[in-house]
C-alpha cells in the first residue's frame, strides 16, 4: 500500500523547525530529507527514522522494524507523531549524526581533440 501524500505533508510540517525539510517520492513511498540528508522514510503511512545512537538515547524504548521487506530495521515512530517538539528534536539529532551526502559526479563530456 502506497503512502498518502497528505500524511507526508503532515509529517513535514511537524518537523519543519528541524532544518531544511523536503521529501521525495520513491516507488510509491517517500524519503524525508533534513538539510539534504535522508533522515526518514514514510512507508504505508508509517514513519521510520534512520537509526542513530543519539536517536536511540533520545527515544529510550525503541521499536525497530524494517520499513519494507528486505530493508534494515529503522525506528518506528507511532505515539509521538503529534508531538511537534519531540519529533523535531529527534530529526535534528538524527541529522546531526548522519554523514554528509556524497557529492554526485558531474555529467560533463570530455572534449576530443
C-alpha positions as CSV (number, residue, x, y, z in Angstrom):
1,X,0.0,0.0,0.0
2,X,1.5,3.3,-1.0
3,X,1.6,6.2,1.4
4,X,-0.8,9.2,1.2
5,X,0.9,12.5,0.3
6,X,-1.3,14.3,2.9
7,X,0.3,12.2,5.6
8,X,3.8,13.0,4.2
9,X,2.9,16.7,4.2
10,X,1.7,16.5,7.8
11,X,4.9,14.9,9.0
12,X,6.9,17.5,7.0
13,X,5.0,20.3,8.8
14,X,5.6,18.6,12.2
15,X,9.4,18.6,11.7
16,X,9.8,21.9,9.8
17,X,11.8,23.5,12.7
18,X,14.5,20.8,12.4
19,X,16.1,22.3,9.3
20,X,15.6,22.4,5.6
21,X,12.9,19.8,5.1
22,X,11.9,18.2,1.8
23,X,10.5,14.9,0.6
24,X,10.8,12.8,-2.5
25,X,8.5,10.1,-3.8
26,X,10.3,6.8,-4.4
27,X,8.5,3.6,-5.5
28,X,5.1,4.8,-4.1
29,X,6.7,5.6,-0.7
30,X,8.6,8.7,0.4
31,X,12.1,9.7,1.7
32,X,12.3,12.6,4.1
33,X,15.3,14.9,3.9
34,X,16.7,17.3,6.5
35,X,19.5,19.5,5.3
36,X,19.9,17.2,2.3
37,X,20.4,14.1,4.4
38,X,17.8,11.3,4.2
39,X,16.7,11.1,7.8
40,X,13.5,9.0,7.5
41,X,11.2,7.0,5.3
42,X,7.4,7.0,5.1
43,X,6.1,3.6,4.1
44,X,2.4,2.6,4.3
45,X,1.7,5.8,6.2
46,X,4.2,4.9,8.9
47,X,7.2,7.0,9.9
48,X,10.6,5.2,10.1
49,X,13.6,7.2,11.3
50,X,17.1,6.2,10.4
51,X,18.8,4.6,13.3
52,X,21.4,6.6,15.2
53,X,22.9,6.4,18.7
54,X,21.6,9.9,19.6
55,X,18.1,8.9,18.4
56,X,18.2,5.7,20.3
57,X,19.2,7.6,23.5
58,X,16.5,10.2,22.9
59,X,13.7,7.8,22.2
60,X,14.6,5.4,25.1
61,X,12.3,2.4,24.5
62,X,12.9,2.0,20.7
63,X,10.6,0.0,18.4
64,X,12.6,-1.2,15.4
65,X,11.1,-2.5,12.3
66,X,12.1,-2.6,8.6
67,X,10.1,0.0,6.6
68,X,9.7,-2.5,3.7
69,X,10.6,-6.1,3.0
70,X,14.4,-6.6,2.8
71,X,15.2,-3.3,4.4
72,X,17.4,-2.8,7.5
73,X,15.4,-2.0,10.7
74,X,14.6,1.6,11.4
75,X,13.0,3.4,14.4
76,X,9.2,3.1,14.0
77,X,7.6,6.2,15.4
78,X,3.9,5.9,16.3
79,X,2.9,7.5,19.6
80,X,4.9,10.8,19.2
81,X,3.8,11.8,15.7
82,X,1.5,14.5,17.1
83,X,4.3,15.9,19.4
84,X,5.9,18.5,17.1
85,X,8.7,19.5,19.5
86,X,9.7,15.9,20.3
87,X,9.6,14.8,16.7
88,X,11.6,17.8,15.6
89,X,14.3,17.2,18.2
90,X,14.6,13.5,17.1
91,X,15.0,14.6,13.5
92,X,17.6,17.2,14.5
93,X,19.6,14.7,16.5
94,X,19.4,12.1,13.7
95,X,20.5,14.6,11.0
96,X,23.5,15.8,13.1
97,X,24.8,12.2,13.4
98,X,24.4,11.1,9.8
99,X,27.3,11.6,7.4
100,X,27.2,14.3,4.7
101,X,25.7,13.0,1.4
102,X,28.2,12.0,-1.2
103,X,28.8,14.5,-4.0
104,X,27.3,13.5,-7.3
105,X,29.7,13.3,-10.2
106,X,29.1,15.8,-12.9
107,X,27.9,14.5,-16.3
108,X,30.1,16.7,-18.5
109,X,31.6,15.2,-21.6
110,X,35.3,15.4,-22.2
111,X,36.3,17.3,-25.3
112,X,38.0,15.3,-28.0
113,X,41.0,16.7,-29.8
